[in-house]
Amino acid sequence: MNWQPSASIATLKKRALLLHKIRHFFAERDVLEVETPLLASSGITDLHLENIECQFTGPGFAKPLNLYLQTSPEYAMKRLIAAGSGCIYQLCKAVRNDESGRFHNPEFSMLEWYRMNFNHHDLMQEVDTFLQQMLACQAADYLTYQQAFLMFTHIDPLHCQVTELKKFIKDKGEPDIASVLTSKTDLLQYIFCTHIEHKIGQETPCFVYHFPAAQASLAKLNKDDLRVAERFEVYFKGIELANGFHELTDKHEQLKRFEQDNQLRQQAGKEQKPIDHYLLAALENGLPNCAGVALGIDRLFMLAEQLPHINEAIAFNITNC
C-alpha cells in the first residue's frame, strides 16, 4: 500500500506558513477565531450540494442519532454571531459528497469569515486585499453577473428566455445538454461554468457579483434591483476560490428558501433534507447586519504554489487516507 502522503513534506511546510499568514491577517483586524461542530443534526437543502451522513450510537441514545457532516460551518457561525460574537473567522474541514477531481477532494479545508456592518461590496474589497497578500497578485477586476454574460455570450441573463439559452448551448455543439436542462437557472449555471468561468480572472482575480435572484442562496436581494442577489464569487486562473453574501437576516424568507430547495430536490428525485431550525431560531432572535464569505484553502494553496492538482496540496487525498 502507498502509505506516503500525497503532498511532499516540503510542500506541507509551505502550507503551514500560509495558514500562519491567514491567522495574522485576521489578528491584525481583531477578528475572532472560532470552532464549530463538523457534525450537525441537519444537512444542507441546496439542490447541488450533498452531505455525507453518519450515525452516533453512544450511551444515552436508545436510537441511533442521524448526523450530517457539514458542507460548510456557515449555519453554526451565524448562531455565534446572533449570540453576540462579533466579527469571526474559522479554518476548518468541510465534507461534500459527489465531489472529486483536479480541484475537488470530498474532505477539504475551508476558510470562512463574517464581518459586522459590511455589505457585499465592503467584503469584496477585503477579500481582494486578502488575495493580494496571500498570492502576491494584483488588485482584482469586478464584473456583475450580467456584464460577464453579455461580454462572453451576448446574452442578457436577467431578460433572456429558456429558448435563447437552449439555442446558445445547441450552437456550441451540445444538443444533449440542451435537451436535459429545462429550467432557466440550470441553463444559466451550466453556461456560466462551461463558457464563462474559465475566461475570467486569468491575469488577476475577478469578482463576479449580483447573481440572479434565483441563485441567491443565503444572500439578501438587492433593494434597488430585486432581480439580483447581493452575492459574489471570486475566480482566478480557472479556479473558483470563494463565494460570499450580504447575509440574509429574515427568518421567514430563509425558511421559504429552504422549503423551495427541498421541493427542487424532490422534483429531481433526491432525498429532502431536514431544515436547520437552530439557524432559523437564531435569525428570529436577530442576526446583525453582516457579510460572509467561504474560501477554499486547498485551492488557494494550489494557486500560491502553482500546483496542478489538489492532491499535491493536501497531506492525504481520498484514495490514500
N, C-alpha and C positions, 0 to 999 in steps of 0.2 A: 504493500500500500504506500502511496505517496503521502507521507506524513508531514512533509515540509510545507511551510506557509506559501501561499500563492504570491505574496509580495516579499521582496527581499528585506532583510533586517535593516539595511542601509536606507531603504525607502521608508520603512516604518518609523525610523528615527526622524526623517524629514516630516512625516505626518504628525508626529508628536510636537514638533516645532510649530506646525501650522495651528494645531489645537491651542498651543500656548499663546500664539498671536491673537487668535479669536477671543480667548478669555481676557487678554489685555485690552482689546478693542472695547469690550463691554465694561470692564472695570473702569476705564477712563471716562465712561459715560454714566457711571453709577447705576448700571442695570444689574439687577439681582439674578444670580444663577440659581435655578430651582431643579428639582427632580419630581417627576410624576410617574404613576404606575405604567408598566408596559401591558399589564393585564387589566381588562375592564369588563363590566357586565353587559356593555353594549358595543356593537360594531359600528361600522360606517354604512350609511344608507346609499352613498354615491353609486350610481349605476356602473361606473367604470373602475371602481376600486373594490378589492376583496380582502377581507380579514382572513387570517388563519385562526381556526377555532381550537379550543382545548377544554379539558375538564379538570376541576380540582376535586379530589375525593378525600380530603383530610378529615381529622377529627372534628365533630360538631356539625357535620353536614350529612344528614341522612340520605339525601340525594346528591349525586354529583352536581357541582356548580359549573354551569356553562360559562366560559370566558372567551374573550376575543383578544388576540394580540393586536395592539394598536398600530394603525397605519400612520398615525401622527399623534403627538402629545397635545394637540390643539384643544380638545374639549376640557381636559383636566387643567390646562394652563389658564383657560378662561375662567374656570371655577376659582382658581387662585386670585385672578385679577378682581373678580366680583367680591372676593373676601377681603380685598384691600392691599394686595401685594405691591401694587405699583408696577413700574416697568420691569419685565422679567425676560430671561432667555434660558434655553435649555440645549445641551448637547446630549443626544440620546440615540438609542437604537429604535428603529421602526421596522415593521414587518408587513409586506404586502404579498398576497398570493398572486399567481399567474404572471409574475414579472421576473424575467431572466434574460440576460443578453449583454451586449457590449457596455451599456450604461445602466443595467439593472442587475441587482442581486436581491433575492427575496428579503433578506435581512440587510439593512443599510443604516448608515449614520446620518442623523438629521440635526440641523441647527434651526431652532425656531425661536423667534423673539417678538415681543409686543411692546409698543411704545404708547404711553398715555397721551391723549390730546394730539396725536398725529392723525392726519388723513393719509390716503394712499400716495399723494404727491410728496408729502414730507418723508414717508418711509422709503419711497423710491430714491430720494436723494441720499438717505442714509445707507441704503443698500449699495448705491453707486460708490459712495466713499469707502464702504467696506470692501468691495471688489477691487477698487484701486489699490488698497493697502495689502490685500491678500494675494493678488495676482500681478501686481505691478503693471496694471493695464491703464489705458487712457480712460477719460470720462466717457460715460455711456451715451448712446443715442436713444431717442424716445420717439415711439410711434403709437398712435392709437390703433386699436384692432382694425377699425375702419380704414385708416390710412394704409396699413400693411396689406390688407386685402386689395384695395384699389391699386396699390403700387405693383403687386405681383400677379394679380389675376384680372384686374379691371372690373371686378365685381364689387358692388356695394353690399356688405353683409347685413346692413341694417334695413335695406329696402328690397333685396333680391327675393325671388321666389324659388321654391324647390326645383322647378323645371330648369331654371337657369343654372343652378348648381349641378344638377344631374348632367346637363349638356356639357358643362365645363369638364367634368370627370370623363365623360364618354369621348370628348375631343382629345383628351390626354391618353386615349387608348385603354381605358379602364372600365369597359361597359359592365363587367360583372359587379364591380363595386357600386356602380350607379344603380344597379337593379336591386342590390341588397339593402342599401341605406335608404331609408324612407323619410326620416324627419329632417327638418332644416338644421337643427342643432348638430346631429350626427354628421350631416354632409359638410357643414362649416368646419367642424373639428377635423374631419378627415382631410379636407383641402388644406387647412392651416398646417397640420402635421406633415403632410406629404409634399406640398407645393410651396410653402412659405417658410416654415421653420428653419430649414437648412440654408436659406438665402439671407437671413438677417444675422446681425451680430458676428460677422466674420472677422472684422478688424478690431472692433471694440464691442463691449457688451451692449445689448439692445433691450430696452424695456418696451413691452407691448402692454398697453393699458386700455381701460374702458371696453372690456369684453361684453358681448351681448348679454342682456338681462337673463336669458335662459341659461347662461353659463355662470351665473352669479355665485353659486355655491354658498359660502357663508359671508358674502360681501354685501354691503349696502348698495342699493340702486342710486344712481346719480340724480340729485334733486333737479338739476337743470335739463336732464335728458333721461327719462325713465326707460329708454331703450337699452341703456348700458349700465353695467355694474362697476363699482369702484374697486376693481380687481386688476392686478398686473402680473405678468410673468417676465422672467429675465432669460435671455438666450445669449450664449457666447460660443463661437466656434462649433456650431451644430449641436450644442448641448443645452437642454432646458435646465436651468440652475435653480430657479426659485419661483414661488407662487405666493402672492401677497394680497391682502384685503384691507380695505377700510371696513372694520368688522361690524357685522350686523348685530344690533343690540335688542331687537324686538323679538320677544319670546314667541308671539303668535305667528309672526312671519316665518321664524325659524322652524316652528312645528309644521307649518304649511309646506315648507320646502322639504322637510324630512318625509312627510306623507306623500308628496309628489314623487320623491325619489323612489319610495317603496312601490308606488304604482308603476313607475317605469321598470323597476326590477321585475315585477310580476308580469308585465307585458312582454319582457324579454326572456321569460322563463327562468328567472333567477329567484333564489330564496329572498324573501323580505327580511330585513334586519331590525332587531329591537331598537327603538328610538331612545337616545340618551336623555332620560328625564332629569338626571342630575344637572346636565348642562342647561336644560330648559328652566329648572328651578333657579339656577344661578342667574340666568338672564332676567327672570322675573324679579329677583332681588335687586338687580341693577348692575349691568356691565358698563363701566365707564367708557367714554368715547376713546377709541384706540384703533391702532392699525397693527397688523401682524403679518409675518412672513415666515415661510418654511423654505429652507435651503439645503440641498444635498451636499453633505461634506465629502463623500467619496468622489462625486463629480467635480467639486471644487478642487480637490487634491489632484485629480486627473489633469485638470487644466493647469494647475500650478507646476506640475512636474512633466507635463506633456506625455502622459501615459495613454496608450492606445486602448486599453481595456480595463474595466473596473476591477477585474481580478488582480491586476498589478497594483491596485491602490488600497487593498484590504488584506488583512492577515490571512484569513481563510474564507474561500468562497463556498457556494452551496454544494459543490462537488467534492470538497475535501474537508468538510467540517464534521 
